[in-house]
């Protein structure tokens, strides 16, 4: 039965109703079944066509300005301490389709500033060519918030100050948003279908309806909705949803919309045959209103979505993202001696400690227990001159927040001198929140140590932006706190160079209760003598995107999940036969190497325009151990070259290839080939981790 025939059945029921008949329970049930078939048919049509039709959604930045606010007034200035070039909205087209959503790519860089900023975002849908698009495409901040004593699950953006979302970006910080990664609340777009209702800004009175802006959608379970079939199909109004009356349904919506008061159907204003419900309006009928589509209107919206999806000519849909910036000057204290420095760092009234010359510090610096501090090196150096061999020059502990920017931190050179042994550290975060921006660190065993407060729920966040870190031992050493906290220890590296001349560039720890980490490496260069990146710990994640990693073995993984996207990974060392080890890993010389030796799972996926190579061994290799956790490698795309071949494994675990460029290389028959397998689902079923046993590495 075709869609039109099903609609005719509905129209037949409608005719009966118009002749004064009441629907029986059986007829109502039959109507509900037919309605579901119509809905599924529409979804099928759209879903089938989405796969072949590309819709373009171009975000443009209309204006960037610095503003200061006083009450409701906005004063613009030509230049006020913030470089608009540091606000970037991607000019790449975003692919959109009915029923989909995604993140607006936005970057704001305040890494080099000693002042904080607040940015305000509004979105105008006025450039969209049709009202049909404006009432189905929305923009929102994906976060919950309490507004007017109501718990609002999303913050919808509009073109006015009432529909603004803001970010406070501290000195030395960045705001990053993309589909792959975001370090704060993302701003998302959403294409709603079917259009069942909406809030709008405008005027409703006896003269008619003036609609200025669609603000947010009203969505419900269409399959469980009942409409009034008495009268014309086009004016069939919503009676109930899942047994809840329209009056109660609207009252429930208004309890979580962020507007004061409750929508009352008795207050509806009828214009023609349509009812409009006041949400926040003045005595002239101007303000925010709610509207529920009739069945006939929803039917036409379904047809519109279908026609959009089936069109041979993709739409160019444009919205305007407005970004305004407010500078927040910090209370800054210039310091020129170590005594002044230690005093200022402890002073709660000083927000930024600002160097006026190079400093030598003979005692470590600690920020503890929720205190906050910012150190602006101001282009100068801090050199640690203490005589001890075990120390952290600067450390944030137990909930403290610390930002260091714009200069060098130099050690005393009194490290352990032993391979893999860390005794001197440049900057540590132990259950604290640390941001490094435009900082160079050298002459320590380890430049950065990031670890959750062991045995507690105090979690670490370490952000590294535009930095150059070089040491002989693990340049960055990071650890979680296992089951002491549900949150993951976070390590974020962007646009930085990380180099270990004698050990590992970035290393985790596989010991008991040191798992639970989340690592993001973006647009960076990471190198190590043995490996650029080593992840032995379970229940941990890593995203490596648009980065270059090099080592004897480029990347070595023994636990958790590592996703490699649009990156170059190279193994440079001599070939060694893969073997499951109890400590560390076998230096195979591979580009990417997975060793399933511990009693927990390990997964590597490789996507995008990645290049994985090995000068003397395999591009990608996996070795498993009977009775150990499951190893899994998934290759979705990329280019692979290796002196001994592109891939190798010992047939323990799961090695699958769904795409990629392998040249003339021979892939072992035991590896599952992409041409024999369906495309993997977007979301794979969660795996159950085996019981934990201790690992080292």
DRENZAMAR-194174 format. One line per 10 residues: for each residue x, y, z of C-alpha. Coordinates in steps of 0.1 Angstrom, whole numbers, plus 5000, padded with zeros to 4 digits. Layout:
<sites>
X/Y/Z; ...
</sites>
This chain:
<sites>
5000/5000/5000; 5014/5034/4990; 5016/5065/5012; 4988/5082/4993; 4965/5052/4998; 4971/5053/5035; 4964/5090/5036; 4932/5083/5017; 4922/5058/5044; 4926/5086/5070
4905/5109/5048; 4879/5083/5046; 4877/5081/5084; 4875/5119/5084; 4845/5119/5060; 4827/5095/5084; 4834/5118/5113; 4821/5148/5093; 4788/5130/5088; 4784/5130/5126
4796/5095/5134; 4817/5088/5165; 4848/5066/5162; 4845/5033/5179; 4873/5019/5200; 4881/4994/5172; 4881/5022/5146; 4903/5044/5168; 4928/5015/5172; 4927/5009/5134
4933/5046/5129; 4963/5045/5152; 4978/5015/5133; 4973/5033/5100; 4988/5065/5114; 5019/5045/5125; 5023/5030/5090; 5021/5065/5075; 5048/5077/5099; 5071/5047/5092
5066/5051/5055; 5076/5088/5057; 5107/5079/5078; 5116/5052/5054; 5113/5076/5024; 5134/5102/5041; 5160/5078/5055; 5164/5062/5020; 5169/5095/5003; 5192/5111/5029
5219/5086/5019; 5221/5100/4984; 5212/5137/4988; 5237/5161/5003; 5223/5192/5020; 5248/5220/5026; 5246/5241/5058; 5271/5270/5057; 5278/5289/5090; 5292/5324/5085
5306/5348/5110; 5288/5381/5104; 5307/5402/5128; 5333/5401/5155; 5335/5429/5180; 5346/5437/5215; 5318/5451/5236; 5313/5463/5271; 5278/5460/5286; 5259/5482/5310
5224/5471/5319; 5208/5464/5285; 5230/5488/5266; 5259/5476/5244; 5288/5498/5236; 5310/5488/5207; 5347/5498/5204; 5371/5495/5175; 5398/5476/5195; 5397/5467/5231
5424/5442/5239; 5411/5412/5220; 5422/5400/5186; 5392/5390/5165; 5414/5368/5144; 5414/5345/5175; 5377/5337/5169; 5373/5311/5142; 5341/5296/5129; 5348/5270/5103
5338/5280/5068; 5335/5244/5057; 5300/5234/5048; 5281/5212/5073; 5261/5183/5060; 5226/5184/5075; 5195/5163/5069; 5160/5159/5086; 5163/5143/5120; 5200/5149/5124
5221/5171/5146; 5258/5181/5150; 5282/5205/5165; 5290/5240/5152; 5328/5241/5146; 5340/5271/5167; 5374/5280/5183; 5382/5309/5206; 5418/5313/5216; 5426/5333/5247
5458/5314/5253; 5482/5344/5251; 5461/5369/5271; 5466/5377/5308; 5429/5389/5309; 5398/5367/5308; 5371/5371/5283; 5334/5363/5281; 5319/5356/5247; 5282/5358/5239
5267/5338/5211; 5235/5345/5192; 5222/5329/5160; 5200/5345/5133; 5180/5323/5110; 5169/5353/5089; 5192/5344/5060; 5173/5312/5055; 5151/5314/5024; 5119/5299/5038
5098/5297/5069; 5097/5260/5065; 5134/5258/5072; 5133/5283/5101; 5108/5264/5120; 5126/5230/5117; 5163/5241/5121; 5173/5252/5156; 5205/5259/5175; 5211/5251/5211
5237/5248/5238; 5238/5211/5248; 5236/5216/5286; 5211/5217/5314; 5205/5248/5335; 5182/5261/5361; 5163/5291/5349; 5134/5308/5367; 5133/5278/5391; 5129/5254/5362
5153/5227/5351; 5159/5234/5314; 5176/5206/5295; 5188/5227/5265; 5195/5264/5260; 5181/5274/5226; 5199/5303/5208; 5181/5331/5190; 5189/5365/5176; 5182/5385/5208
5198/5389/5242; 5171/5367/5257; 5184/5338/5237; 5221/5341/5243; 5246/5316/5255; 5279/5327/5270; 5313/5313/5278; 5338/5326/5304; 5373/5319/5290; 5400/5324/5316
5435/5337/5307; 5456/5311/5289; 5425/5291/5279; 5408/5281/5247; 5373/5272/5237; 5373/5243/5211; 5341/5228/5195; 5339/5203/5168; 5321/5170/5161; 5353/5151/5170
5360/5169/5203; 5349/5198/5224; 5363/5211/5257; 5332/5229/5269; 5295/5228/5263; 5290/5224/5225; 5267/5246/5204; 5247/5222/5182; 5224/5225/5152; 5193/5203/5149
5169/5196/5120; 5136/5186/5136; 5111/5165/5118; 5082/5162/5118; 5073/5197/5129; 5047/5192/5156; 5048/5225/5174; 5071/5254/5183; 5077/5285/5204; 5079/5317/5185
5085/5354/5192; 5058/5377/5177; 5025/5393/5182; 4991/5376/5184; 4958/5396/5187; 4925/5403/5170; 4943/5416/5140; 4961/5383/5133; 4995/5368/5139; 5029/5384/5132
5057/5359/5136; 5092/5373/5140; 5113/5343/5150; 5110/5306/5157; 5126/5300/5191; 5124/5263/5200; 5106/5231/5188; 5078/5213/5207; 5083/5176/5201; 5062/5146/5213
5056/5109/5204; 5036/5113/5172; 5027/5076/5172; 5010/5080/5206; 4992/5112/5197; 4954/5115/5192; 4939/5142/5171; 4904/5156/5168; 4889/5139/5137; 4856/5158/5138
4858/5185/5112; 4882/5192/5084; 4915/5171/5084; 4935/5203/5082; 4921/5216/5114; 4924/5184/5134; 4939/5196/5167; 4959/5176/5192; 4937/5160/5219; 4963/5140/5238
4997/5124/5238; 5001/5090/5254; 4969/5095/5273; 4979/5129/5286; 4955/5157/5276; 4968/5186/5256; 4962/5209/5286; 4983/5188/5309; 5009/5182/5282; 5014/5220/5276
5015/5226/5314; 5043/5199/5317; 5063/5215/5288; 5061/5250/5304; 5075/5236/5336; 5108/5230/5319; 5110/5258/5293; 5127/5284/5314; 5099/5310/5311; 5080/5321/5342
5044/5308/5346; 5025/5279/5332; 5009/5276/5298; 4971/5275/5303; 4949/5263/5274; 4921/5286/5288; 4943/5316/5279; 4945/5306/5242; 4939/5332/5216; 4921/5319/5186
4929/5334/5152; 4908/5318/5124; 4907/5281/5134; 4942/5281/5151; 4949/5284/5189; 4979/5303/5201; 4991/5299/5237; 5007/5328/5256; 5040/5320/5272; 5056/5354/5281
5036/5382/5264; 5027/5418/5272; 4993/5435/5272; 4996/5441/5235; 5000/5404/5227; 5037/5409/5219; 5062/5383/5232; 5067/5345/5233; 5039/5322/5222; 5035/5284/5218
5017/5267/5189; 5007/5231/5183; 5004/5220/5146; 4972/5204/5135; 4972/5170/5119; 4969/5184/5084; 4998/5208/5090; 5020/5180/5103; 5011/5160/5072; 5023/5189/5050
5055/5191/5071; 5062/5154/5064; 5057/5160/5027; 5080/5190/5028; 5108/5170/5045; 5103/5142/5020; 5105/5167/4991; 5136/5182/5005; 5153/5148/5008; 5142/5137/4973
5152/5169/4955; 5180/5167/4929; 5193/5201/4939; 5208/5204/4974; 5199/5234/4994; 5224/5260/5005; 5212/5269/5039; 5228/5299/5057; 5225/5311/5093; 5245/5338/5110
5265/5332/5142; 5271/5364/5160; 5300/5365/5185; 5306/5394/5209; 5335/5396/5233; 5338/5413/5267; 5372/5416/5282; 5375/5409/5319; 5407/5426/5332; 5425/5407/5358
5440/5420/5390; 5477/5417/5381; 5507/5419/5404; 5542/5425/5388; 5570/5406/5405; 5608/5409/5400; 5622/5388/5429; 5616/5354/5443; 5603/5369/5475; 5577/5389/5456
5568/5359/5436; 5561/5336/5466; 5541/5364/5483; 5520/5371/5453; 5512/5335/5445; 5498/5331/5480; 5478/5364/5480; 5441/5357/5473; 5436/5392/5460; 5461/5387/5432
5446/5370/5401; 5477/5372/5379; 5513/5370/5390; 5533/5388/5362; 5570/5385/5359; 5591/5416/5350; 5623/5397/5346; 5638/5361/5347; 5635/5345/5381; 5654/5318/5400
5633/5298/5425; 5650/5277/5452; 5617/5262/5466; 5588/5245/5449; 5556/5264/5443; 5523/5248/5454; 5487/5259/5448; 5464/5237/5469; 5429/5229/5481; 5407/5248/5457
5429/5279/5454; 5433/5296/5420; 5464/5313/5405; 5476/5325/5371; 5513/5329/5364; 5521/5351/5334; 5558/5345/5326; 5555/5375/5303; 5582/5362/5280; 5607/5355/5308
5620/5323/5325; 5615/5306/5358; 5646/5285/5366; 5644/5260/5395; 5677/5261/5414; 5669/5239/5444; 5695/5213/5452; 5672/5183/5457; 5669/5157/5430; 5632/5148/5436
5608/5177/5432; 5580/5193/5412; 5589/5229/5405; 5553/5240/5403; 5523/5219/5415; 5485/5222/5418; 5469/5198/5443; 5434/5187/5454; 5410/5209/5435; 5434/5239/5429
5433/5257/5396; 5465/5270/5380; 5473/5286/5347; 5509/5292/5334; 5515/5312/5302; 5540/5329/5279; 5575/5318/5289; 5600/5290/5299; 5603/5268/5329; 5638/5253/5333
5649/5225/5357; 5681/5222/5377; 5693/5192/5357; 5694/5171/5389; 5671/5144/5375; 5674/5107/5382; 5697/5100/5353; 5681/5066/5351; 5660/5054/5321; 5623/5056/5329
5627/5068/5365; 5610/5102/5372; 5623/5123/5400; 5623/5159/5387; 5591/5174/5372; 5584/5208/5357; 5547/5211/5364; 5524/5187/5382; 5487/5185/5386; 5476/5161/5413
5439/5162/5415; 5440/5198/5403; 5432/5217/5371; 5462/5231/5352; 5465/5250/5319; 5498/5256/5302; 5497/5281/5273; 5527/5291/5252; 5551/5275/5277; 5584/5258/5271
5597/5232/5296; 5631/5216/5296; 5659/5201/5318; 5636/5179/5339; 5631/5142/5340; 5594/5148/5331; 5579/5181/5319; 5543/5174/5330; 5529/5149/5355; 5491/5146/5357
5475/5123/5381; 5443/5121/5400; 5446/5123/5438; 5452/5087/5446; 5425/5070/5465; 5401/5100/5464; 5375/5115/5440; 5397/5145/5432; 5401/5144/5394; 5428/5160/5373
5425/5182/5342; 5457/5191/5323; 5454/5214/5293; 5485/5220/5271; 5482/5246/5244; 5509/5259/5220; 5537/5245/5242; 5571/5229/5236; 5580/5202/5261; 5613/5182/5259
5629/5159/5284; 5649/5127/5285; 5623/5105/5304; 5586/5104/5298; 5578/5140/5288; 5542/5137/5299; 5532/5111/5325; 5494/5108/5333; 5473/5085/5355; 5437/5082/5368
5425/5070/5401; 5406/5039/5391; 5373/5033/5407; 5378/5061/5433; 5360/5084/5409; 5335/5081/5380; 5351/5109/5361; 5381/5104/5339; 5414/5122/5344; 5417/5146/5314
5448/5154/5293; 5442/5178/5264; 5471/5187/5241; 5467/5211/5212; 5492/5226/5187; 5522/5216/5208; 5555/5197/5204; 5562/5169/5229; 5595/5151/5227; 5613/5126/5248
5649/5121/5238; 5654/5090/5259; 5621/5073/5267; 5583/5078/5259; 5567/5110/5247; 5534/5105/5265; 5528/5076/5288; 5501/5062/5310; 5504/5036/5338; 5489/5001/5338
5490/4995/5375; 5460/4988/5397; 5437/5018/5402; 5457/5041/5379; 5433/5037/5351; 5405/5060/5341; 5420/5086/5317; 5407/5106/5287; 5434/5119/5264; 5430/5143/5234
5459/5151/5211; 5451/5177/5184; 5473/5193/5158; 5505/5183/5176; 5538/5167/5171; 5547/5139/5195; 5579/5119/5195; 5597/5095/5218; 5628/5074/5217; 5609/5042/5224
5573/5053/5216; 5555/5086/5210; 5524/5074/5229; 5519/5044/5253; 5486/5035/5268; 5486/5003/5290; 5457/5012/5313; 5422/4998/5311; 5389/5017/5308; 5406/5047/5293
5402/5066/5260; 5424/5086/5236; 5417/5107/5205; 5447/5115/5183; 5436/5138/5155; 5456/5158/5129; 5488/5150/5146; 5522/5134/5139; 5537/5107/5161; 5571/5091/5158
5591/5066/5178; 5609/5032/5176; 5573/5020/5179; 5550/5049/5170; 5521/5040/5192; 5519/5011/5217; 5486/5002/5233; 5478/4975/5259; 5445/4988/5273; 5415/5011/5268
5405/5026/5234; 5427/5047/5211; 5411/5064/5181; 5435/5077/5154; 5421/5102/5130; 5438/5121/5101; 5472/5116/5117; 5506/5104/5107; 5522/5076/5128; 5557/5062/5120
5577/5034/5136; 5615/5040/5130; 5632/5012/5149; 5645/4978/5139; 5621/4949/5136; 5615/4927/5167; 5590/4898/5168; 5559/4908/5186; 5554/4890/5220; 5530/4895/5249
5549/4910/5278; 5540/4915/5315; 5557/4949/5317; 5561/4976/5291; 5558/4963/5255; 5578/4947/5228; 5596/4973/5207; 5585/4959/5174; 5594/4989/5152; 5557/4990/5141
5538/5022/5133; 5509/5011/5155; 5511/4982/5178; 5486/4965/5201; 5496/4940/5227; 5468/4921/5244; 5487/4908/5274; 5467/4921/5304; 5433/4909/5317; 5415/4938/5301
5404/4948/5267; 5424/4970/5242; 5411/4986/5210; 5426/5007/5183; 5406/5023/5155; 5421/5042/5126; 5400/5066/5105; 5402/5095/5080; 5433/5106/5061; 5458/5088/5083
5492/5076/5072; 5506/5047/5092; 5541/5034/5083; 5571/5015/5095; 5607/5018/5083; 5616/4982/5092; 5585/4964/5104; 5547/4964/5100; 5525/4994/5097; 5499/4979/5121
5504/4948/5142; 5486/4930/5170; 5496/4902/5193; 5473/4885/5217; 5477/4862/5246; 5454/4832/5254; 5433/4839/5285; 5441/4877/5284; 5417/4905/5276; 5404/4910/5241
5425/4929/5216; 5408/4946/5187; 5421/4967/5157; 5396/4983/5133; 5410/5000/5102; 5383/5022/5085; 5405/5043/5062; 5441/5056/5057; 5473/5047/5039; 5495/5019/5051
5531/5010/5043; 5556/4987/5061; 5589/4971/5052; 5575/4937/5062; 5539/4944/5052; 5509/4965/5062; 5495/4942/5089; 5503/4912/5110; 5488/4894/5140; 5488/4860/5158
5451/4854/5153; 5442/4860/5189; 5417/4888/5192; 5399/4906/5163; 5416/4924/5134; 5392/4939/5108; 5398/4961/5078; 5369/4981/5063; 5388/5004/5040; 5421/5020/5033
5450/5021/5008; 5475/4992/5011; 5492/4994/4978; 5503/4960/4966; 5509/4947/5001; 5496/4913/5010; 5472/4912/5039; 5470/4879/5059; 5440/4858/5050; 5430/4855/5086
5423/4893/5088; 5387/4902/5082; 5386/4921/5050; 5363/4951/5044; 5350/4937/5011; 5336/4907/5029; 5321/4926/5058; 5292/4951/5062; 5300/4986/5073; 5301/4986/5111
5273/5002/5130; 5277/5038/5141; 5276/5027/5178; 5291/4994/5187; 5277/4974/5216; 5295/4981/5249; 5319/4955/5259; 5321/4941/5294; 5355/4945/5308; 5371/4913/5324
5380/4914/5360; 5410/4936/5367; 5444/4922/5373; 5475/4943/5378; 5496/4953/5349; 5527/4975/5346; 5540/4998/5320
</sites>
